[in-house]
């Protein structure tokens, strides 16, 4: 299972519409509306990098109102990082 956070820039005045649409996608576990450089933070889960790629390129980036995205793929789950 892969998790990533995708930061999205949205066209002006489309943020709430895009927010509602993205929440419908099964791959999306959480969406947060934000102020600042990015308009949305999207938590995405997929079974493989190929599925993640399909979601980002074929579904998310083609969503009306999405201008650009930056995806941050999880390096290691918190459960496997040991404290020193």
C-alpha positions in Angstrom: 0.0 0.0 0.0 1.3 3.4 -1.0 0.4 6.7 0.5 1.2 10.2 -0.8 0.2 13.7 -0.3 -0.6 15.7 -3.3 -0.6 19.5 -3.2 -2.9 21.1 -5.8 -3.3 24.6 -7.2 -6.9 25.3 -8.2 -8.3 27.9 -10.6 -9.7 30.9 -8.9 -13.2 30.5 -7.4 -13.3 26.8 -8.2 -11.8 25.6 -4.9 -15.0 24.4 -3.3 -16.2 22.7 -6.5 -12.9 20.9 -6.9 -12.8 20.0 -3.2 -16.3 18.3 -3.5 -15.3 16.4 -6.7 -12.0 15.1 -5.4 -13.6 13.8 -2.2 -15.6 11.4 -4.4 -12.6 9.6 -5.7 -12.1 6.2 -4.0 -8.3 6.7 -3.9 -8.7 9.9 -1.8 -8.7 9.4 1.9 -8.7 13.1 3.0 -8.8 16.5 1.4 -7.9 19.8 3.2 -8.6 23.3 1.8 -5.7 25.6 2.6 -4.6 29.2 2.2 -1.3 30.0 0.6 0.7 28.6 -2.3 -1.4 25.5 -2.6 -5.2 25.3 -2.4 -5.7 21.7 -1.5 -3.7 19.0 0.3 -4.9 15.5 -0.8 -4.1 12.3 1.0 -4.1 9.5 -1.6 -3.8 5.7 -1.1 -3.0 3.2 -3.9 -2.0 -0.5 -4.1 1.0 0.2 -6.4 3.0 3.0 -8.0 1.3 2.1 -11.3 -2.1 2.7 -9.8 -0.9 5.9 -8.2 0.5 7.1 -11.5 -2.9 6.3 -13.3 -4.8 8.2 -10.6 -2.5 11.3 -10.7 -2.2 11.6 -14.4 -5.6 10.3 -15.7 -8.0 11.3 -12.9 -6.7 14.1 -10.7 -4.8 16.2 -13.2 -7.7 16.0 -15.6 -10.2 17.2 -13.0 -11.7 20.5 -14.1 -10.2 23.4 -12.1 -6.9 21.7 -11.2 -4.1 23.9 -12.5 -1.1 22.0 -11.2 0.0 19.3 -8.7 3.0 18.4 -6.6 3.0 14.8 -5.3 5.0 13.8 -2.2 5.3 10.0 -2.0 5.8 8.4 1.4 9.4 7.3 1.9 8.7 5.1 5.0 5.6 4.7 7.0 5.8 6.2 10.5 5.4 2.7 12.0 8.8 1.6 10.6 10.8 4.6 11.6 12.6 3.9 14.9 13.5 6.6 17.3 17.2 6.9 18.1 
